[in-house]
């Protein structure tokens, strides 16, 4: 009997389209002899659809037409099972469509309102096993400032930074700009705290450019981070697969940049052929990266330490900066659901995409088995003697 896997993707995120590419790649790669695949496309309005046409990337060029050929769905838990139900057809002779039982969810989402723990919380609420990081590690991985704090606490190398909210900046532009100039200096990098795919990130070389970069960043996020720009820079990426008990790292890669920073355009647009992007898989890169065996092993070991420090699970990609002047490695950020699921790194590590998907599903079921052994209820007769004291609530209740 096949396992029914529901792929969740899209969602209300600036990385919506990137998520579609990553999800379609994964659905194409997974072993169809072992798994039944149910696509669940989540629109930017939060509506969920399924349908056969969702398997084909060409269909997404005309979303309204695509959704006309799909069915709106919702999920419920009944009798210990998670069921996907379709909205009833309208009309006098409407026929009820039998629900589909879902065994495991496979989120392939990127960015805020989904990858940051939002969709993980929804799946936890349903009690549905799911692939990837849990709520906490997803939230930590998405918030670049918190991620830095966790790594600093663990003694792992990150660049120091200044962080503030958009309201704080708009209330005191001159004061915050002066603080940035004094404590960070130029050149520097401005980042929205909780976005991926390099959205809203700018390199600033002088005070005259600072306000424009900060204004761009706060148009995407409420919290902003500013850190020193490494001028003689190499960017190295490494993926990790596993859970907190056991994990291992892929080979390293070095992406090529046409800008001073690895931008959204570098990642998804400049390498697209014929106007079609293949997600992160289309990015120019060197795999394995041109690193000494000692440096490569250092980064791979560091990647596993970072993975465990945030309590990650599934597959992640960790992006590093090497400061060419000091030869120091800094962890830049973690992608808890990396673009294209970093399959190209695992392919270069002698693990093909179908096997990667299978391992991710196995990890999801392993975590669920562990959680099923935990106690979430306590037998008690506390309600038997409760008399609520009017507007006082439980504090004024008499037992």
Buried (B, 14 or more C-beta within 10 A) or exposed (E): EEBBBBBBBBBBBBBBBBBBBBBBBBBBBBBEEEBBBBBBBBBEEEEBBBBEBBBEBEBBEEBEEBBEEBBBBEBEEEEEEBBBBBEEEEEEEEEEEEBBEBBBBBBBBBBBBBBBBBBBBBBBEBEBBBBBBBBEBBBBBBBBBBBBBBBEEEEBBBBEBBBBBBEBBEEEBEEBBEBBBEEBEBBBBBBBBBBBBBBBBBBBEEEEBBBEBBBBBBEBBEBBBBBBBBEEBBBBBBBBBBBBEEBEBBBBBBBEBEEBBBBBEBBBEBBBEEEEBBBBBBBEBEBBBEBEEEBBEBBBEBBBBBBBBBBBBBBBBBBBBBBEEEEEBBBBBBBBBBBBBBBBBBBBBEBEBBBBBBBBBEBBBBBBEEEEEEEEEEEEEEEEEEEEEEEEEEEEEEE
